[in-house]
Amino acid sequence: MTDCLFCRMVAGDITPDVVYETDDVLAFRDIRPQARVHVLVIPKQHIPTLDDFPADDSALAGKLFVAVQKVARREGLASGGYRTVINCRGDGGQEVYHLHLHVLGGRQLNWPPG
């Protein structure tokens, strides 16, 4: 998908600040961080929203969660804690329509978020 920002990153047209990568997953630093550590974890396959995630692809879901865990460990967040967020569509705050998980940490995060 050539008009998708994250697909262009996967294709190598745009070079993000990569934190973690496998054949199926890419994790990179958010360009507008909302915490000291703010990393986005995406499937390399274009999936517009969480609602579009293939119900029969539990393997990919597992790979995304393992990537979150590895990012948290590499960024030094695992022991103190971190937050993972998935925004879905406009009312949910999704800006880029390519499924992505936010990994936020490195400071005390309040609830509910502001």
Beta strands, then each sheet from edge to edge (+ up, - down):
strand 1: 18-21
strand 2: 25-29
strand 3: 37-43
strand 4: 82-85
strand 5: 101-105
sheet 1: 1+ 2- 3+ 5- 4+
end
